[in-house]
Amino acid sequence: MDEMCYTFPAKLKYLRSAAKVSREVCREIDESCADKNFLRDVELCVSEAFTNALKYGQSGKTDSPISLYFQIFSNKLIIKVKDKGKGFNLENLPELDLRSLPIHGYGLYIIRSKMDEVQYVKNIEGNFLTMTKYFKQK
Amino acid sequence: MQLDVNRQNGVIIIRPHLRRIDASVATEFKSKVIDLIAAGDEKIVINLSDVDFIDSSGLGVLVLLLRKLGPDGKIRLCKVNESVRSIFELTRLDEVFDIHKTVEGAVEALLAS
């Protein structure tokens, strides 16, 4: 397993840098495993996760950075997004009712739809949103 | 952030010069379009031809505009690329937005409504 870690100040102006990093990391994966759609999905989910970390992750007391961990396995990519704010409870979030035309809430819906596994853990080190996407079968 | 704004038969056509509509530009994009609506332009076409990436913040702005302009079709989208369309389909917003291939088609549909 190869792991890469990038840390950004918790500021909106670094959102695109975070998205760009995700594209670069995906280019390290064999193209037969991670095609154009895979890259697009990862970039979108990293963008959503970074925005969520900014939204829910800040305690208001400190500007804690946001870290992205990319772990490349033989069959999957795991992305962990870490912040040190108050966080949220993934299980308690209501299901998004698309028929009601909500203005907010699409971010986690998109992440859950595009990723194969999504977990959210809060511990003493911070909040970790872990997203797993399996490669295409060769 | 630059918007191209053209008026045609009482319809305002807005083309954001943006490759990405994400959280870093969504607030400014929303403010600019709402200013145009507040100035009396209530029928709008948003030409997304330059946009190849949209996230939940961008979708939120479009939904807000749709809700603001009412359900009777005063907003149309056009020139939505495949990547952006796939996000509309995922969120089922392709069922609530009227999406046209051309600017002309979107304007005609608005004028006929």
Interface residues (C-beta under 8 A of the other chain):
Chain A: L12 K13 L15 R16 A19 R40 E43 L44 S47 E48 T51 L54 L98 R99 L101 P102 I103 H104 G105 Y106 G107 Y109 I110 S113 K114
Chain B: R20 D22 A23 S24 F53 D55 S56 S57 L59 G60 V63 L64 L66 R67 S83 I87 L90 T91 R92 V96
